[in-house]
Amino acid sequence: MPNTIFYSNYSVTLDEANPSIVWAGSPYLISGLYANTNPPNLYRSLLHFDISSLSSDFQIQSCILNIYVTTVASSTVQDLFTPYLVTSTWNQLTTWSTQPLINYSIKGTSTPISNVGPISFDVTPIVKYWINSGTNNGLIINSTESIPLSTKTFFSSNYTSNLSQRPFLNIQYIDSYPVTVFRRRFETTSNNLATSTTPQASSPIDVSQIFDYTIFIQNTGTNLINLTLQISPDGINFATEAQNSISTGELIPIVSRYLTNYIRFVYNSVGGVGSFKYWIIKQS
């Protein structure tokens, strides 16, 4: 099953205690409640991922959001953190006062965090919404917002020292775009011709509309047959392509080496009358 990685292309922290502060360009994001002051020292983190290269024909099997927590307010304080779907636009200049709308019913898994290190969330429902709706306003990571000293700091989309510690999505999918398998189709033209010791020529056979073909000749008489395959650009002027002597009962294949519009057979039998059958097996 194929998978692909998408790093966050922009992100920003929302700070309730400083509702007009812009965190644009910071290499860090913060989520969680630090203190129940008035207003609270509460933080949320917005992240956006450009997944526009994923076709709507793809069936998303799983999507894991990976972040790296670099500092915590207290390693003895654990809280649950949850990614939620964001439903309106925002950018890196967004603040607490201008934060976007959130759909709390479309969310990822809640993950307990207490200490530093890599953290992952299953955000498959969120990514499926982005794909199916064609609208992607990113996601927000919130804590329960009820436990003091639960703030966690993790690297943002602006962190450049270690790419593996930036927020990224690992998406597994099935490409369900229909694949058309063309079946080869063969058609057969055949005929029986009588021979004599006098050389004769068959009527011109138009092969100008045939993609590819093979000729089979079988001597169905009692005498040796000399047969020449001739080719022509116009059905009037012919050049020799191949010459064969065919024993009684023998079946031979002939494949023209040249592109041509018309073919014909020039033939005679040795020692008396005879006959042969030809098949033209063509692919269309």
Buried (B, 14 or more C-beta within 10 A) or exposed (E): EEEEEBBBEBBBBBBBBBEEEBBBEBEBBBBBBBEEEEEBBBBBBBBBBEBEEBEEEBEBBBBBBBBBBBEBBBEEBEBBBBBBBBBEEBEBEBBBEEBBEBBEEBBBBBBEBBBBEEBEBBBBBBBBBBBEEEEBBBBBBBBEBEBBBBBBBBBBBBBEEEEEBBBBBBBBBEEEEEEEEEEEEEEEBEEEBEBEEEEEEBEBBEBEEBEEBBBBBBBBBEBBBBBBBBBBBEBEEBEEBBEBEBEBEBEBEBEBEEEBBBBBBBBBBEEEEBBBBBBBBBEE
